[in-house]
Amino acid sequence: MSLSHGCCPVMVPFEEVLFQVRKALQVSPILLHELLRELHEANVFSTQYYQSLYKDGEIGEQRLCEVFCNDGEDLARRLSLPIWQNWDICQSILDLALSKEEDLVPSADAEWQDIVSDLMSELLPDNVILKYLESPESIEDDFDPTVLDNFPGDTDITCTPVPENTTFLDGVPPKKPKIVHKRRRKRSNSTGNRKATVCPESPSNRCTPTITPESSFSLSSNPFQHVLRIPFSPPLLPPSGGSPLQIIQTIGPYTPPLFGTVVPTGPTYVIVSPQCVSPGTQIIPLSPAIGTVAPPELTGSVLPVGSSSDSACQGSPTVDTLSPTKDLQKNNDSTSPKTEKKIRPEAPECVKDYIHHIKSYMRDVCCSMRGGMGMESHYVDAHLVQRKLLIKSGKNANKCLEKELVVLSDSERKKAKLDRSQLFHNSDSKPKQSVALLGKAGAGKTTFIQRLCLDWASGSLPQFQFVFLLNCKILDLTKSTYSLKGLLFDLSMSPRCEDSDSVFKHILSCPDEVLIIFDSFDHIKDFEGLLQSPAKSHTNTKYTIKQLFSGLFQKEILSGCTLLIATRPKDVLNQVLRKMDSLLELCGFSPEDIELYTSKYFGDASLQENALKQIKTDRYIFSLCSNPLLCWTTCFLLEHQESCNDLPSTLTDLYQRATSKHLQLASLENSSLCKNRKQLDIPQLCKMAWEGFKNHDTHVNPGSSTELLDCALKSGILASYKTSEGQENHFADLFTQNLLSAVHLVQSKQVNEKMVVANSVVHQKKRKVQGESQDVLQRFVTGLVFQKAPDGVSILDSSVNIKAKRKAVETHLESMKPSDLVPARLLELFHCVYETSSAKFAKLLLKNLPDNLSFYGMQLCPSDVYVICHLLRYASTLKRTFSINLQDACIPISGLKELVGLKCIKAFWAHTADTIGLWEDLHQSNDELNLKSAIEKFTLHPFKATEGYHIESLPVLVQIHREKKLPMSELVSALDKGVPALRHLQRLEFE
């Protein structure tokens, strides 16, 4: 596998990366320091690690050769790990460094005799040539060593004997060869300012670095000076080779004299380090002829051919090789033809017909959303946010592989927003061959993918000839009878292909024009072993789905295709996501999106106005509507409930009412099968949901009663999918399945109190990090235990006695110690207590809370902020105050304003940029009272910066403190005394 191809990260073995790093460590010291600096600036190395390399003496100007010879292998391995993990960034940096090193090594094609007789005779006068070819016996005695102090510390001056068979211009034979003399300049304050004396022209005093047979030369065509490159003898060098010297003939005498010497009359020659000569004055052997295509190994990066991203190559980093002159390069660029694109085979008619057939099929299938709403008329375009991974370093290499998503602040999320057109080409203008679409349950990942397929069918994604959509819910992961062809044509959401062999052959000829989408990727189990045993053959028919995915992902098969996987961020952050080219998160609805969606849902203007009024009045429901699925559920309930009924106050009540209404409508539609609720076996449906939850599966047993399945399908509780073996039924969404599972736990006599407590609230003991599905189940179980069965049609049976289970959950809640919980579990405890709708448990929670609340590192959505604020309002009755840590937490400015405005919050610490944004928002709304309070409550103590963005906004904060005004505004009365947080800050700690 070539490591020089592709501008996107490729799955390269660690050993190949190690080989590249070994080569990079063998470059000259100047280039090596430049390489490490570029890797540090690209955030491959942390500042602490970068500085430790020099601090420990591992990479220094004086000990570079010795260190690499003695323990260079250990150094190479330690540097290789972060480079391998960030190969998409490091590949071009390494290629550039190696290219520069190659450019500094002159060609050795010419024979020794030819070089001496031809090149030197053209460059130097005879008397100067004799000085370089005669014996260097007198060098050690007569040569002033201080001349070497004027060269860079990484320059080796080597004097070697001349071969006996060398032909001399004046017939003078060489003297007896002498052992090589090698000297390295040492740093010394006492000799650093010495001036060297020039060697006289008399034979008794010579300063002549001689030329070895292994050496080679490069001539300059520059009319103003001549350059002779004299590299050192390779046997005397470290593994990297040597830094060549250059002899330059000057235009005339130097003024002032170089090195403080007295320059004689006539031509003057100066020995300099190659770094002293600009690239514009150096010439490598003749440039290739105009129109010559550079070999692939010399290119820094290669973009996939045939996509609309070809123009991105113009902005990508390129290797700046040493060519004759930059002016000549510009002239050549204007006249030389561009590199030819890969010639595409003409698509046969059968292929064109199939592409047309797929697009027509996609337009029919993807034109509608859930509930029968049209995609074109009801879809609200959601934004994307570019996410990054945070590498956690540890004492050993294994811990360095632990990665997690960086939580962005509200201001950073706004800067990182992208639209749908930037899915495969984001802000850095580089195409992405593997993209992960992250989103919580109900965020609209499947609907987004349907919209994307509809865009392709309408011609909006011209870089792709083929789009194959695979639903991981219905893929059989156990069988080993699949081929790549079968995966694309039989298992994807594509119509039947009459001539699949011809179409597949064409696909293999243009893989970079193929997009493969894996929806519901979190349904694939055993993620840690997913990349093992990848498929390596296009024709073998004995692969599992996992092996085929691994082969596609690692580019063993159909190399060059683009992969898009959709998954939940909390459930899955495995080795697959760690190696994706791009991580994009699907944003929820903004307040404006909620209004737009509601207006599209209700066609009648009067209904729109009434629905929006009810949603905005209930602040909790409005916060839930930031989730597109919950927004649709709310609109559905408003559409079918009685006008006099209030909206639900909890998530449990919302979904309980909506699910009951779905079943009621389905029974009315098909009264012959489901005349009333008793005829529908709801407990059986709930048991199926629980069995699937335990196995992390949404599939419904096909052996269930036909009446139950038909009614569940018509109600929307279940969804049907077409597979190669027939129809499969699955629960429509996570919320519905978890609610039915919770009903089974609460009302089934086969489930005891211990099982209910195990799946309700949170637990004190540290367990494996639970996913989003477990979080939702806990809220539903806690809510159902304390909720009374409503009147009318409901999935709850009011005749079931659940007092014992309620008592067990109450006991568990009373025994909780919130001060011992990590931020994620504390937030989940807030939600569970809120679902009880009990003031008693709210006050009990606040009584046991620590004085310093921490939601550090949490991504708080609007419903999280509402629940926290709602429960903290009970603190006034308990006369308690808290300080709250929101550092590294994502919280909207509106939510931050609400939290900081609570009387029980005496101090808060949030992202500095978000805090300044809060102050500006309060100032613009003329809320001076709350502005003064927000400035006084803000704190920075103790300040510990672990990431660069922790200190990015500090200069702005200091400016506000000094000038006593906000950016882009006049003086603010609330800032008369500056920022108290800066006045009280006593210590800055940087990690």
N, C-alpha and C positions, 0 to 999 in steps of 0.2 A: 504494500500500500504506500503510495506516495504521500509524504507529509507536506508537500508543497502545493497541492491542489486544493482548491475550494476556499472561499472566503468565509464559509460557515464552519462551525466546529464539526470535526469528524470524530468518530469513535476510534481512536488510535490506541494501540496497546501501550502500556506503560513503558515497556522496554524500548520501543521506538522513540518515545519522547526522551527517555534517559540517554539514548544514543545521540539525539540532537543536542541535549544539554551538555554532554561530554564535549562535543565539537565546539559548542559555544564557549565553554570554559577555556578552550585552547586558543582563543583569539588574543590579540595583543592587549596589554593591560589597559590602554586608553579606551579601546573598544569594549572591553569587558566592563569597565566602570560605567560606560555609557549604556550598555545593555542592562545592567542591574538598575540603573537610574530609571530607564524607561519602564521596566517591569514594576518598579515601585510606583511610578506615576500612574500606571494602568491599574493600580490597586491589586496587583497580583501578590505583592509582599506588603505586609503592614509596615508602618514607619518604624515600629519597635524592632521588628525582625530585620529590616533593612539596615538599621543602625547597628544591630548586634553583630552583623557580618564584619563590619569594620572594627567595631569595639573589640571583638575577640581575636582580631588579627587573621581571620580566615581569608579575607580578600584585601590585600594591601598592595601598594605599589612596589614595595621592596621584597615582599615574601611571596609574591604571586606564583612564581615558578616552583619554589620549594614546597609550598603548601599543596599545589596540585600534584606534584610528583609523589609526595608522601601520603597525603590523605585526600587526594582529589576525588577519589571514587565516593567516599562518604559525603563530601560536599555536593557532588553531582546528584546523588540520590536524594539528599534533603532539599535541594533546589528543584528537583524534578517533580515532586509531588504537587506543590501549588501550581506549577506550570502545566502539568497534565490536567489538573482540575479546571484550569482556565485556558484550555488549549485554543479556543476560538479567538482569544485576545493575544496569546503568546506566540501563535504560529507566525504571524507576519513580523513580529518583533525579532524572533530568532532568525527568520529568513533574511531580514534586513541586516542583522549583525554578521551573519555568515557571508552574505554577499559583499559587505564592506571589507571583510578580511580577505576574501578572494581577490578583490580589486587591488588590495595593497601588496599582493604577492605577484611579482613580475613573472613573465613567461620564461621557461628554460629550454626552449626548443633549439636555439642556436648552439653550435659547438663552441668550445672554449677558444679555440684558435681563431675562429672567424670573428668572435666578439672582440678579441684583443686587436687583431690586425685591422679590422674594418671600422668598428664602432669607435674605438678609442682614438684611432688615427684621425677620424673625422671630427672628434669632439675636442681633443686636447693637443697642445703642442708636444713635440718630441721630448723636450726636457721634463715636462710634467708627467708624461707617460713613464719615463725612466724612474721618476720618484716613486711611482706606484708599483713598479715591477722589480725593483732592486730589493736586496735582502733587507729585512727590518731589524738587523742585528743591533743597530744603534738606537732603536726606538726607546728601549728601557732606560738607556743612559741619558739620551739627549732630549727626548720628548717631554715637554712640560705637561704633566697629567692634569693640571688645572683647566686645560682646555675642555676636558670632559665634563667639568662642572657646569658648563653652559648648555649641556644637552638635557633633555627631559630625563626624569629618573627611570623611565622604562626603556631607555635606549641602550643597547649593547654595542660597544665598539670592539670589533674583532679584527686582529691582525693575523693573517695566515700566510704560510709560505706559498711561493709561486711554483707551479709544476716545471720540471726540468725541460719538458719538451715544448715549452712555450717559445714562439717566434717573436723576437724583439725587433723593433723598427731600426735600431742602429747597430744590431748585432751584438750587443753587450749581454753576455749570459748572466743568469742569476747566481747569486752566491749560495752557500750551503743553506738548505732550509732550516728554519728554526721552529721550535715548538710554539704553538699558538699562544698568543698573549690576549687574555680577555679581561676587561675591566668594566665594572658597573659604577656609575656615579652614585655616591652616597650623599645623603642629606647632611649638611653640616653648616651651622651658622658661621663658623670661623672661616670657611672657605667659600662660602656662597657668593661673596662679592669680589673674589680674586679676578684679575685680568690675565688672560693667557697671552703668551708670546708666540709670534709666528715662527715657523721653522725656516731657517735660511735655505737658500737654494744650493748651498755647497753640499757635496756628497757626504760630508762627515755628519751633517745634521739633517736628518730626514724624519718627517712625520707621515708615514705612508701606510694607511690601512690597505692591505693587499686584497686581491680578488681571488676567490677560490674557484676551482673548476665547476662546482655546483652552482655558482652564481649565475645571474642573468641580468640583462640590462633593458632599459626602456628609454627611448630617445624622445626628446621634445621637439616639436616643430615650431614652437613659439619663437619668433624672431628676436625677442628681447633677452632670452636667457636659455642656456642649455642645462639639461638635467641628466645626471648619470646616477642610476639607482644601484647601490651596492648592498645586496642582502648578505646576511651572515651565513657562515657555513652551517648547514642543517645538523650535522652531528654534534655541534656545540650548543645547540639550542634546546629549550624545553619542548615538550610535545607540540607546542603551538607554532613552531617555526620562529623566525627572527624578524625584528623590525629593521627594514633596510635603511641605509644612509643614502644621501644624495649629494652629488658634487655639482654646484651651480656656478656657471660662469656669469659674473655680474656685468651690467652695462658699463660701468666705470668704477672708479674708486668710491668706496662707501664714505658718506659724510653724515654723522660721525663714523669713525672706523668701527667695524663689527668686532665684537669681543675686545674692544680697546686695543686693537693691533695697529701696526704701521703698515699700510698697504703699499707694496712696491709698484713701480710703473709697469705697464703692460697688462695683459689679461689677469684677472683675479678669480680665484676659485675658492668657494666656501663649502665646507662639509656641514650639512644641516640634517636634522631629524626630518623624516617624511611628513610629520604633522605640521611642520612649519610652512609647507607649501600648500597653497590652496588647491582644491580639486580642479580649478580652472587652468592651472599651469602644469598639470600632470597628464601624461598620456599613457594609457595602456596600449598594447599592440592594436593594430588597425581595427577600427570599428567594422561591424558587418556591413555588407552592401545594403543599399536602400531596398526596402521591401522584404528583407530577410525576417522570418518569423522566429522570435526567441524561443529556445527550447523550454518545455514546461518547468524544468527544475530551476530555471533562473527567474521565474515569475514569482512575485510576492503572493498573489492570490488570483484565483480564477473563479469568476461567477458562473453559475449555471447558464448555459446557452439557451436561447429561444424563449426567454421570459422577458417581461416588460422591465425587468430590473437591470438590463444590460447597461443602461446609462449610469447606473450606480458605480460602475467600475471607474468612471472618471473621477469620482471623489474618494475612492478608496486609497489607502496608503500604497505607494509604489517604491521599489528599490531604486535609489539614486546612485547608479553606477558611475564610475569615473570615465566620462567620455571626453573627446577632444576639447570642446568648449561648449558652454551653455548656449552661446549664440548659434553655433553649428547645430546643436540639438534642436533649437527652435526652427531653424531652416529645414532640417530633416523632417521634423514633425509636420510641417506644412506641406511637404511634398511627398512623404512616404505614405503608402496606403495603410489603412488600419488592418489589424489582424482579422483574417477572414473568420466568419462565423461557421460553426459546424453546419454542414449541409444536411438538411432534413430530408429524409425520404418522402416522396410524394405519397400522401395517404390514399389508399385504394378507395374505391367508391363504397365498398361495404363498410369501411371504417367511418367514412363521412356520414353514411346513413345511420350507423349506430350512434354516433355522437349526436346527430339530430334527434334520434329516438330518445336518448337519455335526457336531453334537455327538455323535450316535450313532456316526458314522464315526470321530471323534477318539477316543472311548472304546475302539473296537476296535483302532485302529492304534497308539495310544500306551500301551496297557496292558502292553506287554512291553518288556524291556530286552535288551541284548546277551547272548547265551547262552541265550535263552529264559526268563530269570527274570522274574517278575511285578513290575510297577511298584509295586503296592500292598504287596506282601510283602517286596520286597528293596531298595526305594529308601531311601537314607540322605540325609536332607535336608541339603544343603550351605548354608553361610552365604555372604553376600555382603559385600564390603568396598567402601565408597565411596572412589573414587580421585579425585585432583585432578591438574590439569595445571600444570606449572611453565613460565612464560613466560620465555624467555631474551632479555634485551634486548641490543641491539648498537648499533653506530655508525649504522646505517641502518635504515630502516623494515622492510626485508625480513627482517633478522635477528630482529626482534621477533616474527615469525610462527613462529619455531622453538619448538616446545613439546614437552615430554616429561612422562611421568608422574612425579609426586612419589613417591619411595620412602618408605613409612611405616614407622615403627619398630614393634616388636612391641606396645608399649603403645598406640600410636595405632591400629593395626589392630584391637585389641580394642575400642576405643571406637567405631570406624567400622563395626562389624559390623551387618549388617541380615539380616532373614530374607526368605523368598520373598514374603511378603505386602507388603513394603515396596518391591518392585521399581519400581513406578510412583509411589509416594508415600513418599519417604524422610523424613529427620528434619526437613527444613524445611517439611514439610506442603504443598509445592507439587507439583502433578501434573507429570509429565515426559512430553513428547510425543516425545522421541527419546532412547533409552536404548541404550548400548553395553554388552554383556555380554562381559567380557574373561576369558580363561582360557587357560592353556598347553595344549598337546596332551595329551589324556587327562584334562583336568580335569573333564569331564562337562558341557560346554556343551549338546551335543545332547540328552543325557538330561534336563538341567534344563528345556530347552524342551519336551520331550515331557511332562514332569511339569506344566509350566505349561498346556499345551493340555488336559491331562486335568483340571486344576483348573477351567479355563473350561467344559469340557464338563459338569462336575459342578455348575456354578453358583457357583463361588468368585470369579469376576471379573465381577460384574454390570454394571460400567461399559462392557463391550464386548458389542455384539450380534454382531459378526463377528470371527473370528480367521482370518487367512490365513497359512499357513506355507510359505515358499519356501526350497528347498535350493539354495544358490548353486553347489553341485557340478554340478548337472545343468542349469543354465540356459545356453542358447546365447547368448553375448554378441556374436555376430557379425551375426546377422540383424537387419533393420530392419523387421520386419513385425508388431510387437506393439502392442497398445493396452492401456490400463489395465484394461479389462474382461477382455482375454485374459490379462493377468498374474495377475489375481485368480482367475479361474475355470478357466483352462486349465493354467497353470504351477504353481499352488500345490497343496499336499497337501489338496485338497478334492474331494468327490464331484461327479459330474456334476450340473449344474443344468438342469432342464427349462425353466424360464422365467427365463433369465439376464437378459433385458432388464428385467423388472419388479424383480428383486432388485437389479440394478445401479443402477436409478433410485432405489430406496430407500436404497442405500448413499450415493449422492451427496447425499441429503437429510439424512443424519446422519453426516458423516465423523468426528466426534469420538467415535463409538461403534465405530470400526473399529481393530483392532490388526493390523499387518502385520509379520511376523517374517522376517528374512533370516538363516538359519542358514549357517554356513561362509562368512561374508562375506569371509574372507581369500582365497578362491578367485577373487574378482574381481580382474582385473589392471588396470594403468594407473590407479592411485588418484588421481594428481595431476590427471588430466583428467576425473575422474569427475563433477564438478559442472558441467562445461561443457555447453552446449546442453541445458538441461533440457526435458522434455516440458511443454507448456503447455495441452494440450487433452485432455479426457476421452474424446473420440470418435476422434481421429486414430489410425489403425492403422499408422503408419509410424515407429515409434520403436524404438530398441534398448532392451535391459534397463537399460543404464547411464543412458540418457536418462529412462526412467521412474522409476528410483530417484532421480535428481537432481531430477526434478519433484516427487516425493513429499517428499524431504528439504527442498527449498527452498520447499515449500508452494505450488507452482505448480498442482498438481493435488491433489484430495482434501485440501484444507487443513483441518487440525484432527485428522487421523488420528494415531495413535501408531505410531512405528516402533521396533522392537527388532532390533538387529543383534548377532550373536555372532561374535567373531573372536579371534585370538591377539594379545596385547599387544605382543610383540616384533617380529612380522612386520609389523604394520600400526599406524602411528600417523600417519595421513595427515590431510589437511585435513577429511575427513569426521568423524573422531573428535574433532578439535579443536573442532568446533562442536556436539557432542552436548550435550543438556541434562544428561545424567547418565552418568558412567562408573562401572560396577560390575564388580568382579573376583570371580570365583567362587573361593572358598577351597578348598584341598585338604582331605583327611581329617585330622582331629586323631587323636591316639592312641586316644581313645574311639571315634571314628568307625570306625577300622580294626577294633577289636574288635567293634563292632556289625555292620559289614558281613560280617566273617568268620563271625560266628554266624548271620547270615541266609543266607549262601551254603551253609553245611553244615547240613543239617537235623538230622542225628544228633548227639546231645550228645557222644558220644565222639569223633567226627570233629572237632567244633568245638574241643574241648579240645586235641586233638593238633595241629591246624592252628595254633591260636593260640600254642601252646608253640613250635612250629618257627619261626613268624614272629618272635616276640619274641626268640628266642635269636639269630637272625641279625640283627644291628643294621643292616646295610646294606639287607637286604631290607625290614626294618621301616621304614626311612627312605624307601625307594622307594614303599611302600604309601601314603604320603601323597598320591600321585597315584591317583585312583580307577581309571583304566584299568590301571595297573601292579598295583594291589591285586587287581583281577579276574584278571589274568594269573597272579599268584602263586597265587591260590586254585585256578585251573584246573589249574596244574601240580601243586599238592599233591594235587588230586583224582585225577589220572591217573598220577602217577609211582609208582615202587616205594617202599615205606615206608623201605627201607634207604638210599635215595639222599639225599644232602645237598642243600640248596637252592643255587642258583647264587650265585657270589660277585661277579659283575659284571652290568651291564645287558645286555651283549652275550650272555653265556651264558644269562641268563634268557629273552631273546626268541628266541634260537636254539633252545633246548630247547622252548619253548612252541609256536613255529611248526612245528617238526618233529613235535611230538605232534599238532597239528591235522591235518597232512597224513596222518599215520599213521592216525588215527581215520577220516578221510574215505575213505582207501583201503580200510580194513576194511569200512566201510559200503557201499561200492559196488565190490565186488571185481571185478565184470564189466568195469568201465571202468578201474579203477586197482588192478590186482592187486598191484603192488609199486612201489617207488620208481622203478625204472628206466623203467617205463612212463609215469611222470609226467615231463614235460619241465620239470624245475625250472629249468635254465638259461634257457629261454625265458621263464618267469615272472619270473625275476630281471632279464632284459633289458627286459621291459615295464615293470617297476618303475623301472629306471634311466632309461628314455626319459621316463616321466612325471615323474620327479624333475627332470630337466633343464628340462622345460617348465612346472614348477610345476603339474602336473596329476595328478590321481588316476585319471583315466579310463583304462580298459583297452581296447585295440584290439579291436573286435568280430570282427575277422578271425582271431583266435586259434583254436586247435583246440577243438572242443566238449568233448573229454574233459578238457583242461586247465582250461577255465573251470568245468565242472561240479564237478570235484574241488576247485578253489580256492573255489568258492561253498559247497560243503558243509563245507569245513574252516574257514570263517569268515575266510579270508585276503581274499576279495573279498566285497563287499556289492552287492546288486542294487537298483536304484531304478527305479520306474515313471515314464516321461515321456510327453509327448504323442505321441511318435513310436515308442514301444515301451519295451523294457527297456534300461537302461544298467548296466554293471558298473564298480565303482570299488574301489580298495584300501580295506580296512576302516578303517585308521587310519594315522597318520604313522609310528609305530614299525615296523609290519609292512612298509610300502613302503620305508622307509629301510634296514631290515635286508636285504631282498632286493636293493636297489640296492648295498649294500656287498658282498654275496656276489658280485654280478656284477663289481664292480671288483677284488675280490681273486682270484677264481678264473677269470675269463674270460681267454683267451689273446689276445683282441683289445685288451685294456687293458694299457698299458705301465706301467713303474714310475713314470714322471713323473706320469701321471694319478692313480695311487694316492696319491703323496705330496701332490698338489694337493688331494686330498679327505680327507686324514688330518691329525691334530694341528691346530695353528694355525700361522699364518704370521707372520713377523717384520714384514713390510712392512704398512703400513696399507692396508687395503682397505675396501670398502663394508661397513657393518655387516651382518653375516650374521644370518639368522633362526634360529628354533628348529630348523627342519628341517635346516639345514646343521650345526648343533651336534650333533644326534643322529647324523647320517651320519658325522661325524668320529669320534665315539666308537665306532661300530660297525665302521668300517674299521680303526681302530687295534686294537680288540679281536680282530677276526677274523684279522688278520695274525699276531698272537702266540698265537692259540688253536689248539690241536690239534683235529682233527676227532674228535668223540666216536664211540663205538661204537654200533651199531644204526642205526635210521632217523634220518637227519639231512639237512638241506638242504645241508650241506657235503660235498664230494667229497674224500675223503682221498687219492685218487690224483693230485690236481693238485699240482704243485710250485710253491710260492709263496715259495721261499727268496730269490729275487732281489728280490721286492717287500718282503719283511720286512727285508732288508738296507738297502734304500733308505729305509724308514721309520726304522730305527735311526739311520742317518746323519743324517737330518733332526732327530731328537730330540736327538742329541748336539750339534748345532750351535745349538740354541735358546739365547737369552739372556733368561731370565725377567725380568731387571731392566728390560728395555726394553718390557715388555708393559703395556698398560692393564689395569685390574682385570678387565674382562669376559674378555679373552683369557687372562689369568693363571688365572682360574677354569676356563676351558675346557681349558687345558694340564694342570691338576691332574686333571681328569676323564679326559683321554686317557691320561695316565700311569697312572692307577688301572686303566683298562681293560686295560693290558698285563699286569697281575698280576705285574710284575717288580720285585723289590727293587733290581735294578741301576739301572733308570731312576728309581725313587723317590729313591735316594741321589744320583743325578746331578742330579735336579731340585733337591733341597735344597742341594746343594753350590753351585749357581749362583744360588740365590735371594738377593735383597738382604736386608739386615738389617731393613729396614722394609717389611713386607708391607702392601699396601693393597687392601682390597676396598670402597673408598669408593663409595657409591651403588649397591651391588649388593643385589638382593633374593635372599637366600640361603634356599633351601628345605632341608628336613632332609637330603636326600641330598648337597647341596653341603657342608653342615657336616660330615657324616660323612667325605666324601672328603678334605677339608682336614685334619681331625684325624688320619685314618688315615695320611696321608703325612707329617705333621709328627712323628709318633712316631719316624720314622727319624732325626730330628735328634740324638737322644741319642748315637747311635753316631758322629756327626760332630762332636759337642761344639759345636753351633751353637745360638744363641738369637735370637729375633726379637721385634720389637714389631709389633703388628698394628693397623691402622686400620679400624675397623668403623663409622665415622661415616656417618650417612645410609644405613646398610645395614639391611635388614630381616632380623633373625635371631631365632629363638625363644629364650626364656629358657633352655630346656634346652640348646640348641646353644651359647649364650653361656657357660653354665656349663661345658660340656665343653671349649670352646676355652680359656677362661681357666684352667682347671685343668691344662692341659699345662705340664710343667716347662720346655719350650723357649720358652714365651711369657713374656717378662720385663716387658712392658708392653702395655696395650691401651687403645684409645679407642673407646668405643661411645656410643650415645645415652644422655644422662644419666638419663632416666627408666627406660630398660631396665637401666642399671647399678644404680640404686637398687633396682629390682625384683629383680635378681640377688642383691644383698646381703640383702634381706628374705627371699628364698627360702632362702638358705643359713642365715640366722639361725633361721628357723622349723624347719629340719631339724636344728638344733643342730650344724651343721658349722662350728664356730668356726675350725678350722685353715684350711679353704679360704676362709672369710669374710675372715680376716685377710689371706690371700694376695691375694684379689680386691680388697680395699681398697688394698693397697700397690701392686698392678700398675696400677691405674687412673691414667690421666694425662689432662691437659687441655692440655698444651703441645705445639705452639703453638695457642692458641685463636683461631679465626677464625669469627665468626658471620656467616653469609650469609642465614639465614632466621630468622624469629621464633621458631620452635620450638627453635632452638639454645640459647636463653637462658631458655626458659620454666621449666625445672627447676633452674636455677642457685640461686634462692632456697632451695629445699628442700635442695640440696647444702650451701649455706652454713649452714643451720640444723643439719644433721647434724654439720657440722664444729664448730660452736660448742657445741651441746648434748651432743655425743659420744654420741648415740643415734639410732637409726633412727625414722622416723615411726611413731607408734602402738606404741611399744615402750619398754622400760626401757633403762637404760644398757647399752652393749655394750662388752665388754672390748677387742674388736678396734679400737675407736674411741678408746682412751685418749689417743692423740696426734692425734685428729682425722682429717681426710682429707688425706693427703700431697699429693694432686694440687692442692689449693687452696693448701697451704703453698708449693709449688714453682712456682705459677703466677705468671709475671712480667709477662705482657702480655695484654690483651684487645683483639682487633681486630674491629671491627664494619664490615661492608660496607654 
